[in-house]
């Protein structure tokens, strides 16, 4: 797997192209975080900074460890206790747990008991965190914290880390980032303004780049976050910070840079493995949640490009769930059946049903399908229906089933191949429409999907086939497919979906 990228000076690269030999290289700059707090103990400051870096890497288990260490080294450092409370707040994917709520409340109480040596700004940050952990529902707690941090940053705009923390607080509290006219809401603009200001103050701020990627990807403005992805891709990271190079992959998936998607997430996987080899403390335990996500991105990118043998190798030492998803994407249905033997529910049951239907075992597929129900918000039953129709050679029913799944996901994140990459819905729908004799409709679907996921050779191939079926000029998408496809054999329509 790829290691840290090497920065090549432009002049040296030019000389090499002119025949001057191989360019010299230097190691990637190490990622760092720094937030000067009220302590005279350099070791406490060092531990606090490590905690901030882990906050930004969403390794909040290790962030707590670092902030606890800072408190041990300087028991009067109120911000060390604030950091422990922030560790159970900042991760937008899991901002609240029962254990975390108790930990955070206890940490806030400790912070309030150690305000004597805190700066006025630190006192305000502790006061804001107090509102986060006061009684109420999660929604009320996060809204209060977001409002308090928003009020703080309206008058305090000279500390980049406080701006970043405020941005994450607002992000967690907000239900929508876009208004009905595809414009950023006022709160989304505030998040972006805070992150942008943080980067003016500190261009290398890891948290600001992380925050901008989340905001701009979710607001369908991924292209604007390419500089942030470039930044997070450029650093070397100590073990435990795998989520930061991974985050660059979110943008590469949106702008069609699949080679970079793979490379950065291979680095994330390597980082995870180094981290897990160091022990099984709170930081390692927490990052197991994100490790599978890193592996998913690697396999999504590799299978998109057709580097299928590499995808199989990438999951060989991973758990059976990762192996099963890769086999499902590659239509290795015998392997899926082996890995999901006896499964009748959950994702394993879903995969077992798809594989059974594609193998022609419709009785098994239908038996599992009956257990999945008809959840109107879940695309899985419809995808199983499409696979059963495929096995039954009912092209019209297959297209109709795919239409249901596509309508659920075509404009929303659940349809992102990062989540549905083993059974990508858009390309499967397009292939089903072609099989049903509806090439014009297939052209529309493939065209729309390529706007969402540019440079995807599966979609380019599908579009070329749809145009060919209508006797239209297919040269441009066919050439794009040939340029982007790295597989050992050409795609067929049976490979899609």
Buried (B, 14 or more C-beta within 10 A) or exposed (E): BEEBBEEBEEEBBEBBEEEEEEBEEEEBEEBBBBBEBBBEBEEBBBBBBBBBBBBBBBBBBBBBBBBBBBBEBBBBBBBBBBBBBBBBBBBBEEBBEEEBBEBBBBBBEBBBEBBEEBBEBBBBBBBBBBBBBEEEEEEEBBBBBBBBBBEBBEEBBEBBBBBBBBBBBBBBBBEEBBEEEEEBBEBBEBBBBBBBBBBEBBEBBBBBBBBBBBBBBBBEBBEBBBEBBEBBBBBBBBBBBBBBBBBBBBBBBBBBBBBBBBBBBBBBBBBBBBBBEEEEEBBBEBBEBBBBBBBBBBBBBBBBBBBBEBBBEBBEEBEEBBBBBBBBBBBBBEBBBBBBEEBBEEBBBBBBBBBBBBBBBBEBBBBBBEEBEEEEEBBBBBBBBBBBBBBBEBBEBBBBBBBBBBBBBBEEEBBBBBBBBBBBBBBBBBBBBBBBEBBEBBBBBBBBBBEBBBBBBBBBBBBBBBBBBEEEEBEEBBEBBEEBBBBEEEBEBEBBB
